[in-house]
Amino acid sequence: MPEQYPVTPDGRYFVVRGRLWRCTNPALPDVERAKLTAELMRARRAVGVARRSGDRDALAAAAVDDAKIALGERGPVWWDDGAPDLNRHMARTTPYAEWYRTIEDGGT
């Protein structure tokens, strides 16, 4: 990720503008993660081209969701302790609220 975003202490989410986004599954081998990330970037570029051209079929065919599921960023969670998926939740309304307050306040 080019910009550094805060990551929850358990490594499950990163935070952008107060919202939790699920991290890539850390158990993926580096080669697999790189391959899937390249597929995701190709799919995102295809979405951009399809939107600019108004091609609904091409937009539907873009495999962004498939790549994100394979990376563990969507679909079934990659952890096995029964904790719920809080993807897209506001950090301040989750069990990460206290942690988030400390980073939001600059660590004080």
Short mmCIF file of the C-alpha atoms (twelve columns), coordinates in Angstrom:
data_MODEL
# 
_entry.id   MODEL 
# 
loop_
_atom_site.group_PDB 
_atom_site.id 
_atom_site.type_symbol 
_atom_site.label_atom_id 
_atom_site.label_alt_id 
_atom_site.label_comp_id 
_atom_site.label_asym_id 
_atom_site.label_seq_id 
_atom_site.Cartn_x 
_atom_site.Cartn_y 
_atom_site.Cartn_z 
_atom_site.pdbx_PDB_model_num 
ATOM 1   C CA . MET A 1   0.000   0.000   0.000   1 
ATOM 2   C CA . PRO A 2   1.666   3.255   -1.089  1 
ATOM 3   C CA . GLU A 3   0.335   5.344   1.784   1 
ATOM 4   C CA . GLN A 4   0.775   4.107   5.316   1 
ATOM 5   C CA . TYR A 5   -2.539  3.679   7.132   1 
ATOM 6   C CA . PRO A 6   -2.906  2.670   10.775  1 
ATOM 7   C CA . VAL A 7   -3.402  -1.059  11.226  1 
ATOM 8   C CA . THR A 8   -5.370  -2.514  14.128  1 
ATOM 9   C CA . PRO A 9   -3.281  -4.241  16.799  1 
ATOM 10  C CA . ASP A 10  -4.461  -7.671  15.627  1 
ATOM 11  C CA . GLY A 11  -3.525  -6.893  12.000  1 
ATOM 12  C CA . ARG A 12  -7.004  -7.556  10.652  1 
ATOM 13  C CA . TYR A 13  -7.891  -4.043  9.460   1 
ATOM 14  C CA . PHE A 14  -6.362  -0.778  8.348   1 
ATOM 15  C CA . VAL A 15  -8.156  2.524   8.885   1 
ATOM 16  C CA . VAL A 16  -8.948  5.147   6.248   1 
ATOM 17  C CA . ARG A 17  -10.903 8.241   7.315   1 
ATOM 18  C CA . GLY A 18  -12.125 6.427   10.414  1 
ATOM 19  C CA . ARG A 19  -13.382 3.340   8.585   1 
ATOM 20  C CA . LEU A 20  -12.028 -0.197  8.981   1 
ATOM 21  C CA . TRP A 21  -10.955 -2.030  5.823   1 
ATOM 22  C CA . ARG A 22  -9.954  -5.685  5.961   1 
ATOM 23  C CA . CYS A 23  -6.279  -6.403  5.368   1 
ATOM 24  C CA . THR A 24  -4.982  -9.036  3.004   1 
ATOM 25  C CA . ASN A 25  -4.647  -12.489 4.561   1 
ATOM 26  C CA . PRO A 26  -1.127  -12.544 6.046   1 
ATOM 27  C CA . ALA A 27  -0.950  -16.334 5.612   1 
ATOM 28  C CA . LEU A 28  -0.864  -16.014 1.813   1 
ATOM 29  C CA . PRO A 29  2.562   -16.884 0.432   1 
ATOM 30  C CA . ASP A 30  4.374   -13.827 -0.977  1 
ATOM 31  C CA . VAL A 31  4.277   -15.167 -4.549  1 
ATOM 32  C CA . GLU A 32  0.528   -15.818 -4.349  1 
ATOM 33  C CA . ARG A 33  -0.146  -12.404 -2.773  1 
ATOM 34  C CA . ALA A 34  1.876   -10.669 -5.512  1 
ATOM 35  C CA . LYS A 35  0.011   -12.579 -8.247  1 
ATOM 36  C CA . LEU A 36  -3.395  -11.773 -6.751  1 
ATOM 37  C CA . THR A 37  -2.458  -8.124  -6.209  1 
ATOM 38  C CA . ALA A 38  -1.417  -7.844  -9.857  1 
ATOM 39  C CA . GLU A 39  -4.774  -9.381  -10.868 1 
ATOM 40  C CA . LEU A 40  -6.588  -6.869  -8.648  1 
ATOM 41  C CA . MET A 41  -4.739  -3.948  -10.225 1 
ATOM 42  C CA . ARG A 42  -5.540  -5.250  -13.731 1 
ATOM 43  C CA . ALA A 43  -9.207  -5.579  -12.772 1 
ATOM 44  C CA . ARG A 44  -9.271  -2.048  -11.321 1 
ATOM 45  C CA . ARG A 45  -7.771  -0.667  -14.524 1 
ATOM 46  C CA . ALA A 46  -10.405 -2.585  -16.512 1 
ATOM 47  C CA . VAL A 47  -13.133 -0.998  -14.380 1 
ATOM 48  C CA . GLY A 48  -11.750 2.445   -15.168 1 
ATOM 49  C CA . VAL A 49  -11.656 1.750   -18.902 1 
ATOM 50  C CA . ALA A 50  -15.177 0.280   -18.833 1 
ATOM 51  C CA . ARG A 51  -16.578 3.245   -16.928 1 
ATOM 52  C CA . ARG A 52  -14.952 5.786   -19.241 1 
ATOM 53  C CA . SER A 53  -16.289 3.977   -22.305 1 
ATOM 54  C CA . GLY A 54  -19.711 3.232   -20.808 1 
ATOM 55  C CA . ASP A 55  -19.274 -0.478  -21.525 1 
ATOM 56  C CA . ARG A 56  -21.580 -2.191  -18.994 1 
ATOM 57  C CA . ASP A 57  -20.548 -5.696  -20.110 1 
ATOM 58  C CA . ALA A 58  -16.871 -4.946  -19.573 1 
ATOM 59  C CA . LEU A 59  -17.641 -3.383  -16.203 1 
ATOM 60  C CA . ALA A 60  -19.522 -6.498  -15.128 1 
ATOM 61  C CA . ALA A 61  -16.650 -8.703  -16.336 1 
ATOM 62  C CA . ALA A 62  -13.999 -6.878  -14.314 1 
ATOM 63  C CA . ALA A 63  -12.870 -9.323  -11.630 1 
ATOM 64  C CA . VAL A 64  -12.211 -6.908  -8.753  1 
ATOM 65  C CA . ASP A 65  -14.454 -8.797  -6.328  1 
ATOM 66  C CA . ASP A 66  -12.896 -12.158 -7.238  1 
ATOM 67  C CA . ALA A 67  -9.383  -10.840 -6.604  1 
ATOM 68  C CA . LYS A 68  -10.376 -9.206  -3.314  1 
ATOM 69  C CA . ILE A 69  -12.005 -12.438 -2.120  1 
ATOM 70  C CA . ALA A 70  -8.901  -14.430 -3.053  1 
ATOM 71  C CA . LEU A 71  -6.749  -11.928 -1.137  1 
ATOM 72  C CA . GLY A 72  -9.006  -12.296 1.922   1 
ATOM 73  C CA . GLU A 73  -10.156 -8.668  1.809   1 
ATOM 74  C CA . ARG A 74  -13.767 -9.725  1.142   1 
ATOM 75  C CA . GLY A 75  -15.766 -12.905 1.557   1 
ATOM 76  C CA . PRO A 76  -15.095 -15.316 4.414   1 
ATOM 77  C CA . VAL A 77  -12.748 -13.974 7.082   1 
ATOM 78  C CA . TRP A 78  -9.227  -15.372 7.224   1 
ATOM 79  C CA . TRP A 79  -9.053  -15.597 11.012  1 
ATOM 80  C CA . ASP A 80  -10.505 -18.535 12.919  1 
ATOM 81  C CA . ASP A 81  -11.324 -17.241 16.398  1 
ATOM 82  C CA . GLY A 82  -14.976 -16.490 15.644  1 
ATOM 83  C CA . ALA A 83  -14.555 -12.706 15.740  1 
ATOM 84  C CA . PRO A 84  -17.056 -10.921 13.490  1 
ATOM 85  C CA . ASP A 85  -16.139 -9.200  10.262  1 
ATOM 86  C CA . LEU A 86  -16.135 -5.452  10.874  1 
ATOM 87  C CA . ASN A 87  -15.064 -4.504  7.359   1 
ATOM 88  C CA . ARG A 88  -16.338 -1.021  6.435   1 
ATOM 89  C CA . HIS A 89  -17.503 -0.260  9.987   1 
ATOM 90  C CA . MET A 90  -16.521 3.017   11.592  1 
ATOM 91  C CA . ALA A 91  -13.660 2.239   13.989  1 
ATOM 92  C CA . ARG A 92  -15.183 4.394   16.735  1 
ATOM 93  C CA . THR A 93  -18.260 2.098   16.894  1 
ATOM 94  C CA . THR A 94  -16.359 -1.198  17.143  1 
ATOM 95  C CA . PRO A 95  -14.281 -3.014  19.752  1 
ATOM 96  C CA . TYR A 96  -11.329 -1.064  18.256  1 
ATOM 97  C CA . ALA A 97  -12.793 2.253   19.477  1 
ATOM 98  C CA . GLU A 98  -10.390 2.746   22.393  1 
ATOM 99  C CA . TRP A 99  -7.364  1.884   20.249  1 
ATOM 100 C CA . TYR A 100 -8.623  4.177   17.484  1 
ATOM 101 C CA . ARG A 101 -9.056  7.068   19.934  1 
ATOM 102 C CA . THR A 102 -5.390  6.777   20.881  1 
ATOM 103 C CA . ILE A 103 -4.208  7.024   17.276  1 
ATOM 104 C CA . GLU A 104 -6.785  9.670   16.398  1 
ATOM 105 C CA . ASP A 105 -5.478  11.804  19.278  1 
ATOM 106 C CA . GLY A 106 -1.916  11.322  18.086  1 
ATOM 107 C CA . GLY A 107 -1.066  8.547   20.517  1 
ATOM 108 C CA . THR A 108 -1.784  10.516  23.679  1 
# 
